[in-house]
Amino acid sequence: MPQLAREAWAAERTVLQEAVAGDCPPAYVPLLLAAGEDVSVRDVQDATALHWPAAVAEDPDEDGAPYSFLAQALLDAGAEVDAREKRSLTPFAIAIFKENWPAVRTLVNAGTLMSEDQRSVVFEVADGIGWHEVGQWRARHAAQGLDGVLPPPAWGGGEGRARM
């Protein structure tokens, strides 16, 4: 771990960001999270730790654990799924660009926001791979689309009433 801390300092990243960037065994990540590493800290590119497993190739590491496990561990620890870095890219946008489909799947299951173009790509890939969540994603997308179609409810009251 001391070497990891030196590398993180040299790269201007936190130890957690360095760990999820693929520079150490993924088994370190749960240990760092348990030790209290903050998942929301940003590096010099304004990226959070969640941006890194989205960008890392999905080749299994030496222990055979896929890097999408790291994304899920960060999300479970409270990482913001749609955090934007300096270029305004989210982890999801990076994962799509890198064709990191396991990370895409993890981020979509976590509720990431998608453009229509991204949604088309994801649904096409998910259908081709046979992900069982596709039906749930389509239902969620349809429900979100109703927000702009349904008229606002008539409450019959004045201000101060919450809309459901």
ABEGO torsion letter per residue (X at the ends): XAAAAAAAAAAGBBAAAAAAAGABBAAAAAAAAAAGBBAABBBAAGBBAAAAAAABBABBBAAGBBAAAAAAAAAAAGBBAABBBAAGBBAAAAAAAAGBAAAAAAAAAAGBBBBAAAAAAAAAAAAAAGBAAAAAAAAAAAAAAAAAABBBBBAGBBBGBBBX
